[in-house]
Amino acid sequence: MITFVWMKIIFASQNPNKLKEIQSKLSAFEITGLSNATFPDELKETGLTLEENARQKAQQVWDKTQHACFADDTGLEVEALNGAPGVFSARYAGDQKNAEDNMHLLMQNLKGETHRIARFRTVISLCLEGIFYTFEGICEGEIIHEKKGSYGFGYDPIFVPKGSSKTFAEMTLDEKAIISHRALAMDKLVTFLTQR
């Protein structure tokens, strides 16, 4: 059995909020985000699915560094909008990728809609020695009518996970880390790494 404790892994993101969440779940590993010097531009995301985007980003990092790495892609899928914004969640309101604009557009598109069931879905693509592995996490919930909370990022202020009365933005990092889509996908990644 090979153990990956203290293994250094590159997380293919320049998002400090995501990195903080990831590091809290992978404390037994040395996780580093992308260096702006090595990757001055954003990684390309041209896939039409979360799986394609996660794999594409991990592939770019592996090609440039030949180092163990993983990437994730997350989408908010709203039933009443036929799964939108989905893979386009980050740029729902445009290429500026502004969270406030995205939430505003989503709320506009759901105006008058009573069926507000939604889910967050995260897909992680891990690359070890050129071989890719995929992990998925899903968090069911609903979209509320007004923003609540000041923590988190993205759509967190308008998403209440199933079984909770709080939005993700009202939860501490530790509370969110127990139930979030990214946390569930990360749990599968951790299990895979520690049991190899």
Secondary structure, DSSP 8 states (H G I E B T S, - for coil): ----TT-EEEES---HHHHHHHHHH-TTSEEE---TTT--S------SSHHHHHHHHHHHHHHHH-S-EEEEEEEEEEGGGTT-EETTGGGTT-TT--HHHHHHHHHHHTTT----EEEEEEEEEEEETTEEEEEEEEEEEEE-SS---SSS-TTGGGEEETT-SS-GGGS-HHHHHHH-HHHHHHHHHHHHHHH-
